[in-house]
């Protein structure tokens, strides 16, 4: 992991084996890097996806 806030997940991660895609209609699976759930990233979300990214990073919360 490149970020000093993240630790690679160990065995038994709750999302191990779950498949993720880039969008609702995509069939191309993503290769997620599972991490230990010890830090929370606060985001704001805009459900109208007309322009740009609907998620905006706000801050890390320990």
C-alpha positions as CSV (number, residue, x, y, z in Angstrom):
1,X,0.0,0.0,0.0
2,X,1.3,3.4,-0.9
3,X,-0.7,5.5,1.6
4,X,0.7,5.6,5.2
5,X,-3.0,5.7,6.5
6,X,-3.9,2.3,5.1
7,X,-3.0,-1.2,6.1
8,X,-3.5,-4.2,3.9
9,X,-6.5,-6.4,5.0
10,X,-5.8,-9.7,6.7
11,X,-7.8,-12.9,6.4
12,X,-11.5,-12.6,7.0
13,X,-12.1,-9.1,5.6
14,X,-15.8,-8.5,5.2
15,X,-15.6,-7.8,1.5
16,X,-13.2,-10.6,0.5
17,X,-14.5,-12.3,-2.6
18,X,-17.0,-9.5,-3.4
19,X,-17.0,-8.4,-7.1
20,X,-17.0,-4.6,-7.9
21,X,-17.6,-2.9,-11.2
22,X,-16.9,0.7,-12.4
23,X,-20.6,1.5,-13.0
24,X,-24.0,-0.1,-12.8
25,X,-24.0,-1.2,-16.4
26,X,-20.3,-2.3,-16.5
27,X,-19.4,-6.0,-16.6
28,X,-15.7,-5.3,-16.3
29,X,-14.6,-6.2,-12.7
30,X,-12.3,-3.9,-10.7
31,X,-9.4,-5.2,-8.8
32,X,-9.8,-3.6,-5.4
33,X,-7.1,-3.3,-2.8
34,X,-8.8,-4.4,0.5
35,X,-7.6,-2.6,3.6
36,X,-8.2,-2.9,7.3
37,X,-11.2,-0.9,8.2
38,X,-9.6,1.4,10.8
39,X,-9.8,4.8,9.1
40,X,-12.9,6.4,7.7
41,X,-12.8,8.7,4.6
42,X,-15.6,11.3,4.8
43,X,-17.2,12.1,1.5
44,X,-20.0,14.1,0.0
45,X,-22.2,12.6,-2.6
46,X,-24.1,14.1,-5.5
47,X,-26.6,11.6,-7.0
48,X,-27.1,13.7,-10.1
49,X,-24.3,12.3,-12.2
50,X,-24.6,14.8,-15.1
51,X,-21.1,16.2,-14.9
52,X,-17.9,14.9,-13.3
53,X,-17.4,12.6,-10.3
54,X,-20.4,12.3,-8.0
55,X,-18.2,11.7,-4.9
56,X,-16.0,14.4,-3.3
57,X,-13.4,13.6,-0.7
58,X,-13.8,15.8,2.5
59,X,-11.3,14.4,5.1
60,X,-10.0,11.4,6.9
61,X,-11.5,10.5,10.3
62,X,-9.6,8.3,12.7
